[in-house]
Amino acid sequence: MTTIASLSDTPKYSIKAVCVQTGIRAVTLRAWERRYNLLTPHRTDSNYRLYSERDVALLRWLKARVDSGMSISSAAAELVEMRENDKWPDQMPVLQPPVPVQAPNPPSQYAERLFRALVGLDEATASAVLAEAHSLFDLTSVCAEIMTPCLVKIGEAWHNGDILISTEHLSSNYLRGRLVNLMQSFPARRAAPRVIMGCAPSEQHEIGMLILAVLLRRDGYRVDYLGANIPAEDLIDYIRAERPALACFTAGSEETARELRHIYNGIAGMRPAVKFGYGGRAFSTNPALCETVPGVFLGDTAADAVAQIQQLLV
């Protein structure tokens, strides 16, 4: 029988096509990649995963092992041992040819579809749009390029009088619930660097920080997400009691941004020192405000903040 090594390693299949061909769910496939480092799919300029015929064959071989009763960790160890001995598994019988990759619609189209579903009070369609988006895009893209623009558009629609405030609250709470569920779906690693995060005192707009919490939890950090509108003294007491590696907060206005100085001063004498970061609309629209708040500005986007936090916690 022909071995998997003979197959092409040219990237050409989307994650959705791979899931159809192998029967492996996208969330499972990403978990296998993250935990066992068995595949390194190519990334396009838009950061979409592309897989080769060899990748597809390896995944089908792994799934066959798991379906036969072997744990994925044992199957992964078997594959690693084979590769260390310069061996490759045999190809599994192919029931149908892989589906060639088709360029997905841009994230902006999913943001628009999600907006229409939410303001139309159609939760089932909103859920279907997000499920499709998760099968095509990575988590950062779903959060930053689909959910965030959708929320911005919802806010603008309310501001312009196109939707009721009740509709705005319903839509925002739906997306917040999805993000909380995502965050809680990732394991809480107690030995990982600990990050305490939330909103500045009196700050109500938390979705941006919640998205960051999801991405950090995905990347293996231990995240305590505290949410919105907690008094400064309570935040200081919590940080002093829990002693995280990093505390970071978001502020949407100059008024709430000024509260961050009080928190920073309240933890400044701790030993070991707790790193302090911040972000939010207040700093993005008025960069000069960063000069008045001690600590580290985490950037204008969630991706920027993740990269900055990775450097802070090295």
N, C-alpha and C positions, 0 to 999 in steps of 0.2 A: 504494500500500500504506500502511496506517496506521502512523504512527510510534510508538515506545515512549512518547513524551511523553504520548500520549493515555490511557495506562493509569493506573489508580488507584495512588497512593502510600500508601494506608492499610495499615499493617502487620498481617498476619494469617496468615502461613505460617511454620511452624517450620523450622529448618535441615534436619530430616529430610525434611520434605515438599519443600523446595527441592531437596535432593539427588536425590530420586526423580524430580522433574519435569525437572531439567536434566541428570542423569547426571554431575554433578560431585561428587566425594567431599568429605565434610565437612572433612577436613584440607586439601584443595586450596582449598576455598572460603575457609577462614579465612586461608590463606596469601595468596590474592589480595587479600583485604580488608586484611591487614596490610601487604603490600608495595606495593600500588598505590593504596590509598585510594580505590577505585572505588565502594564502597558503604558506607553507615553504617546498618546495620540497627537497628531500634528495640529497646530493651531493656525487658523487663517488670520488674515489681517483684522478681521472683525471678531477674533477670539472664539470662533466656533471650532468644536472638535471635528476632526476628520480621521477616519480609520482606514487601514489598508485591508486587503484580502487576508493577509497573514494575521492581522489583529482579530478579524472576524472568526477565522478558523480557531485561533487560540481560545477565544471566548466560548465558542461552541464546544470545544474540548473540555474546558473548565466546567461548563454547565452540565455536560454529560456526566462528569465525575460527581458533581453535587446532586444531580438527579438520581444517581445510583446509590446515594446514601452517605457519600464522603463529605466531610465538612469542607467549606471553602478554604479554610486555613491549611488543611491537609493537602487539598488539591494544589493550592498555591505552592506549598513546600515541595510537592512532587515535581511540579514544573521547574522550580528553581534548581532542584537537584539534577534534573535532566539537562538543563542548560549549562550547569557547571561542568557536566561531563560531555559537553558538546553534542548533545542529543536533542532531537525535536520529537514531539508527539506525532502520531499519524493523523492524517486528516479524517474528520468525521464525515459520514455520508451527508451530502447536501440535498435537502428536499426541494429547494427552489433557489434560483440564483439571487444573489444580493440585489437589493434595490439601489440603483445608482443615486448618488447624492443630487438633490435638487436645492438650489439656493432658496433658503427660507425667506419669507417676507421680512422686512426689517422690523426691529423691535418697535419702531414708532407706530406701525400698523396694529400691533398687538395692544399698545397703550391706548390707541383710539378705540379699538373694539372693547377693551376692558372699560373704558370711560362710558361708552354707550350702554353697555350692559348694566353698570352700576347706577347711572342716573336714570335708567329705565327700570330700576328695581328688579332686575333679572339676575338673581344670585346664581342660578344654575348655569346660565351662559357665562357669567363672570368666572365661575369655577372651571368651566370647560376651557375658556381662553387661557387661564393661568396654567392648567394642566398641559395644554398644547405648548405653551411657551416654555415650561420647564423641560419638555422633551427636546426642545430645539436649541435653547440657549443655556449658558452657564448661569449660576445663581447670581453673580454680580450683575450680569446683563438684565436678568429678570427684575432685580430690585431697582437698579439705577436707571435702566432705559425703558422699563415698562411700568412698574408700579409708581415710581417717583413722578414721571411726566403725567401719568393719569391723575395722581393726587393734585398736582399743580393745576391741571385743567379743571378738576372738580372745584378747587378753591376759586379759580377765576370765574367759573360759571355761577357760583353762589354770589361772588362779589358783583357780578354784572346783573344779578337778578334773574338769571335763567333757570335756576333751581332753588328749591326751598332749603333753608338751613337744616331742616330735618333730613333731607336727602343727602346733604353734605355730610352730616354726622353719621348717617347710616353707611354711606360709602366708605368714609374714613375708618369707621369701626370695623367694617368687614376686612379691609386691607390690614389694619392693625392686628386683627385676629389671625389672619393668614401668616403674618410675620412672626407673631408669638409662637404659633404652632411650628413654624419652620425652625425657630431658635431651639425650641424644646425637643425637636426631633434629633438634634445632634447630641452626642454623649457629653456629659459634664465630667471633664477630666480634672480631678482634684489636685493632681500633681503639676498641672500646667500653670503658666504665669496667670495671675489673677488680675482681672480688670473690673473696676467698679465704674459704672457709667449710667448716665441719665440726663435729665434736663436741669438747667439752672433754676434756682428758686423762682417761683411765679411763672416759669415758662411752660406753656401748654402744648407747644408743637413738638411732638416727640418722634414722628415717623422717621426722620433722618437718622437719629441716634439709634432707633430700634433696628433699622436696616444695618447699621454698622455693627450692632450687637449680634445680629444673625451671621454676618460675614466673619466676625471674629470667632464666634462659637464654631462655625464650620471649619475654621483654620486651626482649631484645637486649643484655643484659649479658654480659661475658666472665666466666664462672664457673669457678673452680678448686674442685671439690668434693673434699675430702680424706678424708671418711669418719670412722670411729670410732677411738677409742683410740690416738691419736698422742701421744707424750710432749711435754710443754710445750716443752722446749728445741728439739726438732725443728720444732715449729710456729713458734717465734720465729725460728729460722734461715731457714725457708722464707719467712716474711713479709718479713724483712730482705733476702733475696736477690731476691724478686720484686717488692716495693714496689707492692702493690695500692692501689686507692683506698679499699677497705674490707675489714676482716677481721671475720667474725662467727661465733659459735659457740653451740652449744646445750648446756644442762646440765639433767639430770633430778633431781639431788639437791644438797643444800647442799655436800656434800663435793666433787663435781665442779665446782660453781659457784665454789668458792674458788680452784680452779686457774686460773680466768680472770684473777684479779688478777695472777698471775705472768706470764701472757702479755702482759697490758696493760703491765705495768711493763717487760717486755723489749723492747717496741717504742715506748715512750713518747717516746724521744729522736730518733726518725727524722725526717728532713727530705727531702722534704715529709712532713708528718704523715699517718699512716694512720688513718682513722676506725675505730672499734671498736664493734661491736654484739653483742648477745647476746639469747637467749631460751630458752624451754624450760619444762618442768613445774616446775622448782625455783623460778623467778621468778613463774610464774602462781599457784602455790599459796601462795607466801610473798612478796608484793610488797615487804616490808621488806628483802628480800635485795638488791634493786636499789640500795639506799643503800650497800651494802658493796662493790659491783663497779663500777669506773669504766667509762665508756663510755655507750652508749645502749641502753636496753631496747627491743627491736623490736616488742613487743606479744604478745598472747595467741594470735593466729591467723596463718596464713601470709599472708592478705590484709592484715592489719595490718602485718606485716613488710615486704611488698612496698611498701606506701605509705610506710612510714618510711624505707626504703632509697632510694626515689625522691627523697625530700626531702633525705636526706643527700648524695646524689650529684648534685644539681643543679649 
